Amino acid sequence: MSGKDTGALKSAGFWGRLELWKKIVVGMVLGCIVGVVMGPDAVILKPIGTLFINAIKMLIVPLVFFSLIVGVTSMQDTSKMGRIGLKAVLFIPIDYRYCYQYRSWFCCHFRPGRRP
């Protein structure tokens, strides 16, 4: 690293040096704390959450689409495309089944959306 890079890290402070996954965990924990402390009054923060989710949707859909396009167009051997397609066709139903089972277990045990 050059001296310029280390200077930028020093000026970033503690939060700037944290890895992304740690920032995500901190955000999730803070969100849970705010939800518990504010209770039903946390509804006033809903516009911020809606804005955030819409921004993610706006970013993720084109990112996935163009990643697929670049991946397909960069393949040199077209026979690999058939194998990858076959793996995807076999993997997706298995993945859906696993997700459905997990969702069913989670909903039966935690009953989200219901008040005690």
Helices and strands as residue ranges (DSSP letters): H 3-17, H 20-38, G 39-45, H 46-73, H 78-110
